[in-house]
Amino acid sequence: MNVLILLGHPDTGSLNHALAQAVRDDLRAAGHDVVFHDLYAERFDPLLGSAEIPERGQVPPAIQAHCDELCAADGIVVVHPNWWGQPPAILTGWIDRVVRPGRAYRFEEGDGGEGVPVGLLRARAAVVLNTSNTEKEREQTAFGDPLEAIWRRCIFDLCGVRVFHRRTFGVVVTSTEAERLAWIEEAKALCRKAFGPARPASST
Ligand SMILES: Cc1cc2nc3c(=O)[nH]c(=O)nc-3n(C[C@H](O)[C@H](O)[C@H](O)COP(=O)(O)O)c2cc1C
């Protein structure tokens, strides 16, 4: 499978980096073709300009390349911390620029853009790995876990990716090294299970 991994975290020593790298290496070891983007290391420009907004707008080649990778992905992994109930801005900028009309979703004939879009992504599963410093119950009761709605409903379901897994690891700030190592193993197992074998078993 072609698996696209996106990492949005500035600190190379962070748990987020450890999670993303472990999942990348493990999926490659399992035979998957992995495209890996460390958005901060690549200095991804998150600013969507006005000329780029229309479906047939002027899209720079670097962004077209991101769109092509997204559309070619059979599986998608997103790794980022919870920052104010949102992904870091570099990642929301990637969504703004790369999850484009005409590539990731489209509106039906005669729909001026107010209706329900049709998802165009071919990916059969998406996995979102988050980290946070808030207890799970408080995240749900006090904040409504906005990252769940953003990724599951606003992005992946809308774009046609119906199989969705999300795991939030935490509380990070008080975690032990043993807990963090266990989380990394859990992330690897979750992604292996979500995407299955790299190639379907031969019937002969
Ligand atoms: C700008 C910023 C905003 C944050 N907002 C939240 C938040 O809303 N909820 C939360 O639980 N943690 C929040 N945190 C804490 C991070 O989620 C936490 O530091 C991170 O998940 C730890 O993983 P790491 O070691 O990979 O950075 C925030 C951290 C930063 C820097």
The ligand as a Tripos MOL2 file, in Angstrom:
@<TRIPOS>MOLECULE
LIG
   31    33     1     0     0
SMALL
NO_CHARGES

@<TRIPOS>ATOM
      1 C1          0.7480   26.0590   21.8240 C.3       1 LIG1
      2 C2          0.3680   24.8800   22.6740 C.ar      1 LIG1
      3 C3         -0.9620   24.6440   22.9340 C.ar      1 LIG1
      4 C4         -1.3400   23.5240   23.6850 C.ar      1 LIG1
      5 N1         -2.6700   23.2970   23.9000 N.ar      1 LIG1
      6 C5         -3.0420   22.1680   24.5570 C.ar      1 LIG1
      7 C6         -4.4140   21.8490   24.7120 C.ar      1 LIG1
      8 O1         -5.3060   22.5820   24.2960 O.2       1 LIG1
      9 N2         -4.7290   20.7040   25.3620 N.ar      1 LIG1
     10 C7         -3.7730   19.8490   25.8440 C.ar      1 LIG1
     11 O2         -4.1030   18.8180   26.4150 O.2       1 LIG1
     12 N3         -2.4590   20.1380   25.7050 N.ar      1 LIG1
     13 C8         -2.0650   21.2530   25.0590 C.ar      1 LIG1
     14 N4         -0.7470   21.5230   24.8850 N.ar      1 LIG1
     15 C9          0.2440   20.5430   25.3640 C.3       1 LIG1
     16 C10         0.6780   19.5990   24.2390 C.3       1 LIG1
     17 O3         -0.4180   18.8760   23.7440 O.3       1 LIG1
     18 C11         1.7590   18.6510   24.7530 C.3       1 LIG1
     19 O4          2.8860   19.4350   25.0840 O.3       1 LIG1
     20 C12         2.1450   17.6270   23.7430 C.3       1 LIG1
     21 O5          1.0520   16.8160   23.3950 O.3       1 LIG1
     22 C13         3.2430   16.7430   24.3060 C.3       1 LIG1
     23 O6          3.7820   15.9280   23.2790 O.3       1 LIG1
     24 P1          5.2490   16.2060   22.7410 P.3       1 LIG1
     25 O7          6.2160   15.7730   23.7990 O.co2     1 LIG1
     26 O8          5.4100   15.3560   21.5050 O.co2     1 LIG1
     27 O9          5.3620   17.6810   22.4680 O.co2     1 LIG1
     28 C14        -0.3460   22.6440   24.1830 C.ar      1 LIG1
     29 C15         1.0040   22.9080   23.9240 C.ar      1 LIG1
     30 C16         1.3600   24.0140   23.1830 C.ar      1 LIG1
     31 C17         2.8230   24.2860   22.9270 C.3       1 LIG1
@<TRIPOS>BOND
     1     1     2 1
     2     2     3 ar
     3     2    30 ar
     4     3     4 ar
     5     4     5 ar
     6     4    28 ar
     7     5     6 ar
     8     6     7 ar
     9     6    13 1
    10     7     8 2
    11     7     9 ar
    12     9    10 ar
    13    10    11 2
    14    10    12 ar
    15    12    13 ar
    16    13    14 ar
    17    14    15 1
    18    14    28 ar
    19    15    16 1
    20    16    17 1
    21    16    18 1
    22    18    19 1
    23    18    20 1
    24    20    21 1
    25    20    22 1
    26    22    23 1
    27    23    24 1
    28    24    25 2
    29    24    26 1
    30    24    27 1
    31    28    29 ar
    32    29    30 ar
    33    30    31 1
@<TRIPOS>SUBSTRUCTURE
     1 LIG1         1 GROUP 0 **** ****
